[in-house]
């Protein structure tokens, strides 16, 4: 399975939310809940695939991970 990462303009928002989530960890729960609800709705209407969902999570984790690396070096 080929995962789509940074495939649309929302990808930047996912990464930035990941950066902010480093400072506000509760934001991860909000982001995950939003993504799950969004995925369920879009999946029902055949607008989003599992690859897109996983890609969104990777973008978020990338933002958090890069922030952690930069601030802890």
Buried (B, 14 or more C-beta within 10 A) or exposed (E): EEBBBBEEEEBEBBBEBBBEBBEEEEBBEEBEEEBEEBBEEBBEEEEBBEBBBBBBBBBBBBBBBBBEEEEEE
